[in-house]
Amino acid sequence: MAIIKCPECGHTVSDNAQFCPGCGIKIANNIKRCPECGCVSLASAESCPECGHSYADHTEMPTAETPEPTKASTETEETLAFTQPQSNPPQKKSHTALIVTLVVVLLLAAGAGTFFYFLQSQKQANEEMEAAYAALQQNSEPGDYEAFATQYPKSPYLQDVKRRLARLTAEKDAWVTISLSSSKNDFIQFMNRFPGSKYEQGCLDKIDSLDWVDAQNVATPDAIQRYLLEHPEGRYVAEAKILADNIETLAVQPEERTLIASICSTFFTALAHNDQGGVCSVITPEMTTFLTKPNATKADVIATMEAMHPATITSMSFTVNDDYVITKKIVGEGQIGYNVNYSVDQHIERTDEGKTFASYKVNMEVNPQFKISTIQISEVSSY
């Protein structure tokens, strides 16, 4: 029995030990000594690891036994044998620890890589979100706000985006509601409700158009001048200035007033006397409106007049008051028409019970040939 170095790991061990305490390899009956240099190697070795001597030339190899051990070596061997477990060979702790260490290192490296990738991805996602939010600052399309809310549901800007989306949606709905309106006030209220709206210019354009239509319908110097004052940069300024240049033309001259007053007097005098010729002499062949009837013919006017003279009425007269409000307007290329408002009092003598006096408001339109084209009469009072 001798103390040798384990041919596998170099650990000091008895040549009678069952296993090496260092690496766990079998020792007893599993070693041999080189006949050339005395180096101990495993029984399965084909040559000496120290001098390279080939064991193939020897059928029997000397064992690793040494001369009779000394007392000291015997005590050491016995101590080693006593402390060495005989039934359960030790595990390859160093190899296992190395493997565990490598696994841990790989796992840590993979974790660090994953964490770094996560941080980079998160950073990129945040940058994209910031860019998308910045782009919304100059955007007024509800669809883009909806897309942002869907793509970034955890964004710190989500509440602000939803609030602005609600405003834009309400703004769009309100615009759709009034876009075809003919009321100037609708567009004014919209701009008050949504200051700075992308539809603001649309509102201004609609107001410009409506004011111009009103100015044309009235077709008076005051109406045209009012349009120019309210819309100095309006789309119809050039046309309005042309009309403004003709402002003298639209001023009612004294002779025009006298002629119109004569037409009004002729109409009501003929109406009071059931004078068909007199009435027809001052009206157009087809009137745009007569009382409540549109497109009334002379026959319609005569029929109405005759109905005003039943047998029970013995006398009728009209007093045309000199309270004319006459305005001129352009009704065609270079042609002038007139709008006339005034009042009339009616006196009736009759043989039956009924109205004997009435006061009326009259609105008439007179064409360029000084014929009445429209007449509407509304009763103010009677008894």
C-alpha positions as CSV (number, residue, x, y, z in Angstrom):
1,M,0.0,0.0,0.0
2,A,1.4,3.4,-1.0
3,I,0.4,7.0,-1.3
4,I,0.2,8.1,-4.9
5,K,-1.1,11.0,-7.0
6,C,-4.4,10.4,-8.7
7,P,-3.5,10.0,-12.4
8,E,-6.7,11.8,-13.3
9,C,-6.6,14.9,-11.1
10,G,-3.3,14.8,-9.2
11,H,-4.9,14.6,-5.7
12,T,-3.0,12.6,-3.0
13,V,-4.6,9.2,-2.5
14,S,-3.8,5.7,-1.3
15,D,-3.3,3.1,-4.1
16,N,-5.8,0.9,-2.1
17,A,-8.5,3.6,-2.0
18,Q,-11.6,2.7,-3.8
19,F,-12.1,6.2,-5.3
20,C,-10.1,9.4,-5.5
21,P,-11.5,12.0,-3.0
22,G,-10.7,14.8,-5.5
23,C,-12.4,13.6,-8.7
24,G,-14.1,10.4,-7.7
25,I,-12.3,8.1,-10.2
26,K,-11.8,4.5,-9.2
27,I,-8.3,3.8,-7.8
28,A,-8.0,0.3,-6.5
29,N,-7.2,-2.3,-9.2
30,N,-7.5,0.5,-11.8
31,I,-3.9,1.8,-11.9
32,K,-0.5,0.7,-13.2
33,R,3.1,2.0,-13.0
34,C,5.3,2.7,-16.0
35,P,8.3,0.3,-16.1
36,E,10.4,3.0,-17.7
37,C,9.8,6.1,-15.4
38,G,7.6,4.7,-12.6
39,C,4.7,7.2,-13.4
40,V,1.3,6.0,-12.2
41,S,-1.5,5.9,-14.8
42,L,-4.9,4.4,-15.2
43,A,-5.1,0.7,-16.2
44,S,-6.8,1.7,-19.4
45,A,-4.0,3.9,-20.6
46,E,-2.2,2.6,-23.7
47,S,1.0,4.6,-23.0
48,C,2.7,6.4,-20.2
49,P,1.5,10.0,-20.0
50,E,4.9,11.0,-18.6
51,C,7.5,9.3,-20.9
52,G,5.3,8.0,-23.7
53,H,6.2,4.4,-23.1
54,S,3.8,2.0,-24.9
55,Y,2.1,-0.6,-22.8
56,A,1.1,-2.7,-25.8
57,D,4.5,-4.5,-25.7
58,H,3.9,-5.9,-22.2
59,T,1.3,-8.4,-21.3
60,E,1.6,-7.6,-17.6
61,M,2.4,-4.3,-16.2
62,P,3.9,-3.8,-12.8
63,T,1.4,-2.5,-10.3
64,A,1.8,0.7,-8.4
65,E,2.8,-1.2,-5.3
66,T,5.9,0.0,-3.5
67,P,8.3,-1.6,-1.0
68,E,7.0,-2.3,2.5
69,P,5.5,0.9,3.8
70,T,7.0,2.6,6.7
71,K,5.1,3.0,9.9
72,A,4.5,6.6,9.2
73,S,3.1,5.9,5.7
74,T,1.0,3.2,7.1
75,E,-0.6,5.5,9.6
76,T,-1.2,8.1,6.9
77,E,-2.8,5.5,4.7
78,E,-4.9,4.2,7.5
79,T,-6.0,7.7,8.3
80,L,-6.9,8.4,4.7
81,A,-8.7,5.1,4.3
82,F,-10.6,5.8,7.5
83,T,-11.8,9.2,6.3
84,Q,-12.5,8.1,2.8
85,P,-16.1,6.9,2.2
86,Q,-16.0,3.4,0.7
87,S,-19.6,2.8,-0.4
88,N,-20.7,6.2,-2.0
89,P,-18.2,7.6,-4.4
90,P,-17.9,11.4,-4.2
91,Q,-19.5,13.5,-7.0
92,K,-17.6,15.5,-9.5
93,K,-18.1,18.7,-7.6
94,S,-15.6,20.8,-9.5
95,H,-17.2,19.9,-12.9
96,T,-20.7,20.4,-11.6
97,A,-19.8,23.8,-10.1
98,L,-18.3,24.9,-13.3
99,I,-21.4,23.9,-15.3
100,V,-23.7,25.7,-12.8
101,T,-21.5,28.8,-13.0
102,L,-21.6,28.8,-16.8
103,V,-25.4,28.3,-16.8
104,V,-25.8,31.2,-14.3
105,V,-23.5,33.4,-16.3
106,L,-25.5,32.6,-19.5
107,L,-28.8,33.3,-17.8
108,L,-27.6,36.6,-16.5
109,A,-26.2,37.6,-19.9
110,A,-29.5,36.6,-21.5
111,G,-31.4,38.5,-18.9
112,A,-29.3,41.6,-19.3
113,G,-29.7,41.4,-23.0
114,T,-33.4,41.1,-22.7
115,F,-33.6,44.0,-20.3
116,F,-31.5,46.1,-22.5
117,Y,-33.6,45.3,-25.5
118,F,-36.7,46.1,-23.5
119,L,-35.3,49.5,-22.5
120,Q,-34.4,50.3,-26.0
121,S,-37.8,49.2,-27.3
122,Q,-39.5,51.2,-24.6
123,K,-37.4,54.2,-25.4
124,Q,-38.3,53.9,-29.1
125,A,-42.0,53.5,-28.3
126,N,-41.9,56.6,-26.1
127,E,-40.2,58.6,-28.8
128,E,-42.8,57.5,-31.4
129,M,-45.6,58.4,-29.0
130,E,-44.1,61.9,-28.3
131,A,-43.8,62.4,-32.1
132,A,-47.4,61.3,-32.7
133,Y,-48.7,63.6,-30.0
134,A,-46.6,66.5,-31.3
135,A,-48.1,66.0,-34.7
136,L,-51.6,66.2,-33.2
137,Q,-51.0,69.8,-32.1
138,Q,-51.5,71.1,-35.6
139,N,-54.1,68.5,-36.5
140,S,-57.9,68.9,-36.4
141,E,-59.0,65.5,-37.9
142,P,-61.0,63.5,-35.3
143,G,-59.8,60.2,-37.0
144,D,-56.2,60.9,-36.2
145,Y,-57.1,61.5,-32.5
146,E,-59.0,58.2,-32.5
147,A,-56.0,56.4,-33.9
148,F,-53.7,57.9,-31.3
149,A,-56.0,56.8,-28.4
150,T,-56.2,53.3,-29.9
151,Q,-52.4,52.9,-30.5
152,Y,-51.3,54.5,-27.1
153,P,-54.0,53.5,-24.5
154,K,-51.6,54.1,-21.7
155,S,-50.2,57.4,-22.9
156,P,-50.0,60.2,-20.3
157,Y,-51.6,62.4,-22.9
158,L,-54.6,60.2,-23.4
159,Q,-57.1,62.3,-21.4
160,D,-56.0,65.5,-23.2
161,V,-56.4,63.6,-26.6
162,K,-59.9,62.4,-25.6
163,R,-60.9,65.9,-24.5
164,R,-59.8,67.4,-27.8
165,L,-61.4,64.6,-29.8
166,A,-64.7,65.3,-28.1
167,R,-64.4,68.9,-29.0
168,L,-63.5,68.2,-32.6
169,T,-66.4,65.7,-33.0
170,A,-68.9,68.2,-31.6
171,E,-67.4,70.9,-33.8
172,K,-67.7,68.7,-36.9
173,D,-71.3,67.7,-36.1
174,A,-72.3,71.3,-35.5
175,W,-70.8,72.4,-38.8
176,V,-72.6,69.6,-40.7
177,T,-75.8,70.9,-39.1
178,I,-75.5,74.5,-40.2
179,S,-73.4,74.3,-43.4
180,L,-76.4,74.7,-45.6
181,S,-78.2,77.2,-43.4
182,S,-79.4,80.5,-44.8
183,S,-79.3,82.2,-41.4
184,K,-76.3,84.5,-40.8
185,N,-76.8,84.1,-37.1
186,D,-76.2,80.4,-37.2
187,F,-72.6,81.0,-38.4
188,I,-72.0,83.8,-35.9
189,Q,-73.1,81.5,-33.1
190,F,-70.9,78.7,-34.4
191,M,-67.8,80.9,-34.4
192,N,-68.6,82.1,-30.8
193,R,-68.9,78.5,-29.7
194,F,-65.8,77.2,-31.5
195,P,-63.3,80.1,-31.6
196,G,-60.4,79.3,-34.0
197,S,-62.2,76.5,-35.7
198,K,-61.0,75.1,-39.0
199,Y,-64.5,75.9,-40.2
200,E,-64.1,79.6,-39.3
201,Q,-63.3,80.6,-42.9
202,G,-66.2,78.6,-44.1
203,C,-68.5,80.6,-41.7
204,L,-67.0,83.9,-42.9
205,D,-67.6,82.9,-46.5
206,K,-71.2,82.0,-45.8
207,I,-71.8,85.3,-44.0
208,D,-70.2,87.2,-46.9
209,S,-72.5,85.4,-49.4
210,L,-75.7,85.9,-47.3
211,D,-75.0,89.6,-46.8
212,W,-74.4,90.1,-50.5
213,V,-77.7,88.3,-51.3
214,D,-79.5,90.6,-48.9
215,A,-77.8,93.7,-50.4
216,Q,-78.8,92.5,-53.9
217,N,-82.4,91.8,-52.8
218,V,-82.8,95.2,-51.2
219,A,-80.7,96.8,-54.0
220,T,-80.5,100.2,-52.3
221,P,-77.5,102.5,-51.9
222,D,-77.6,102.1,-48.1
223,A,-77.7,98.3,-48.4
224,I,-74.8,98.2,-50.9
225,Q,-72.7,100.6,-48.8
226,R,-73.4,98.5,-45.7
227,Y,-72.1,95.4,-47.4
228,L,-68.9,97.2,-48.4
229,L,-68.3,98.4,-44.9
230,E,-68.9,95.0,-43.3
231,H,-66.9,93.1,-45.9
232,P,-64.0,95.3,-47.2
233,E,-62.3,92.1,-48.4
234,G,-65.4,90.2,-49.4
235,R,-65.7,88.1,-52.5
236,Y,-68.4,90.4,-54.0
237,V,-66.6,93.8,-53.4
238,A,-66.0,94.3,-57.1
239,E,-69.7,93.8,-57.9
240,A,-70.8,95.9,-55.0
241,K,-68.5,98.8,-56.1
242,I,-70.1,98.7,-59.5
243,L,-73.5,99.2,-57.8
244,A,-72.1,101.8,-55.5
245,D,-70.8,103.7,-58.6
246,N,-74.5,103.8,-59.7
247,I,-75.7,105.1,-56.4
248,E,-77.2,108.2,-58.0
249,T,-79.1,106.0,-60.3
250,L,-80.7,104.3,-57.3
251,A,-81.8,107.5,-55.7
252,V,-85.5,108.1,-56.1
253,Q,-86.1,111.3,-58.1
254,P,-89.1,113.6,-57.4
255,E,-90.7,112.9,-60.8
256,E,-90.4,109.1,-60.1
257,R,-92.2,109.6,-56.7
258,T,-94.9,111.6,-58.4
259,L,-95.5,108.9,-61.1
260,I,-95.6,106.1,-58.6
261,A,-98.1,108.0,-56.4
262,S,-100.3,108.5,-59.5
263,I,-100.2,104.7,-60.2
264,C,-101.2,103.9,-56.6
265,S,-104.0,106.4,-56.7
266,T,-105.3,105.1,-60.1
267,F,-105.3,101.5,-58.9
268,F,-107.3,102.2,-55.7
269,T,-109.7,104.6,-57.4
270,A,-110.5,102.0,-60.0
271,L,-110.8,99.3,-57.3
272,A,-113.3,101.5,-55.4
273,H,-115.5,102.0,-58.5
274,N,-115.2,98.5,-59.9
275,D,-113.4,99.9,-62.9
276,Q,-111.9,97.1,-64.8
277,G,-110.2,99.2,-67.4
278,G,-108.6,101.5,-64.8
279,V,-107.3,98.6,-62.8
280,C,-105.9,96.7,-65.8
281,S,-104.1,99.9,-67.0
282,V,-101.7,99.9,-64.1
283,I,-101.0,96.2,-63.6
284,T,-98.9,93.7,-65.5
285,P,-100.6,91.0,-67.6
286,E,-99.5,88.4,-65.0
287,M,-98.7,89.6,-61.5
288,T,-96.1,87.9,-59.4
289,T,-98.4,88.1,-56.4
290,F,-101.9,89.6,-56.0
291,L,-103.0,89.6,-52.4
292,T,-102.3,85.9,-51.5
293,K,-102.5,84.5,-55.0
294,P,-99.2,83.9,-56.9
295,N,-99.0,84.4,-60.7
296,A,-102.3,86.1,-60.8
297,T,-103.7,87.2,-64.2
298,K,-105.8,90.3,-64.9
299,A,-108.9,88.0,-64.8
300,D,-108.0,87.0,-61.3
301,V,-107.7,90.6,-60.3
302,I,-111.0,91.5,-61.9
303,A,-112.8,88.6,-60.2
304,T,-111.5,89.7,-56.8
305,M,-112.5,93.3,-57.4
306,E,-116.0,92.3,-58.4
307,A,-116.4,90.2,-55.2
308,M,-115.6,93.4,-53.2
309,H,-118.8,95.1,-54.6
310,P,-121.9,93.1,-53.5
311,A,-125.4,94.8,-53.9
312,T,-125.5,95.8,-50.2
313,I,-122.5,98.2,-50.7
314,T,-123.7,101.4,-52.1
315,S,-120.5,103.4,-52.0
316,M,-116.8,102.7,-51.5
317,S,-113.7,105.0,-51.6
318,F,-110.0,104.7,-50.8
319,T,-107.7,107.4,-49.4
320,V,-104.1,106.8,-50.4
321,N,-102.0,108.4,-47.7
322,D,-98.9,110.3,-48.6
323,D,-96.5,108.2,-46.5
324,Y,-94.7,106.5,-49.4
325,V,-91.4,104.7,-48.7
326,I,-90.0,104.1,-52.2
327,T,-86.7,102.3,-52.9
328,K,-85.2,101.6,-56.3
329,K,-83.5,98.4,-57.2
330,I,-81.8,96.8,-60.2
331,V,-84.0,94.1,-61.7
332,G,-82.2,93.4,-64.9
333,E,-79.3,94.6,-67.0
334,G,-79.4,98.3,-66.4
335,Q,-83.1,98.3,-65.5
336,I,-84.6,99.8,-62.4
337,G,-87.6,98.5,-60.4
338,Y,-89.3,100.0,-57.4
339,N,-90.5,98.8,-54.0
340,V,-93.3,100.9,-52.6
341,N,-94.7,100.8,-49.1
342,Y,-97.6,103.1,-47.9
343,S,-101.0,103.0,-46.2
344,V,-104.6,103.3,-47.4
345,D,-107.9,104.0,-45.7
346,Q,-111.2,102.5,-46.9
347,H,-114.6,104.0,-46.4
348,I,-117.8,101.9,-47.1
349,E,-121.5,102.8,-47.2
350,R,-123.8,99.8,-47.1
351,T,-127.4,98.7,-46.6
352,D,-126.6,95.8,-44.3
353,E,-124.5,95.2,-41.2
354,G,-120.8,95.1,-41.7
355,K,-117.5,96.9,-41.9
356,T,-117.6,100.6,-42.8
357,F,-114.0,101.6,-42.3
358,A,-110.6,99.8,-42.6
359,S,-107.0,100.8,-42.6
360,Y,-104.4,98.9,-44.6
361,K,-100.7,98.6,-45.1
362,V,-99.8,98.1,-48.8
363,N,-96.6,96.7,-50.3
364,M,-96.2,97.1,-54.1
365,E,-93.5,96.3,-56.6
366,V,-93.4,98.4,-59.8
367,N,-91.5,97.2,-62.8
368,P,-89.3,99.4,-65.1
369,Q,-92.4,100.1,-67.3
370,F,-94.2,101.5,-64.2
371,K,-96.7,98.7,-64.0
372,I,-97.7,97.1,-60.7
373,S,-96.2,93.5,-60.7
374,T,-96.9,92.7,-57.0
375,I,-99.4,94.0,-54.5
376,Q,-100.0,92.7,-51.0
377,I,-102.5,94.3,-48.6
378,S,-102.7,93.7,-44.9
379,E,-105.5,95.1,-42.7
380,V,-104.3,97.1,-39.7
381,S,-107.7,98.0,-38.2
382,S,-111.4,98.2,-39.0
383,Y,-114.9,98.8,-37.6
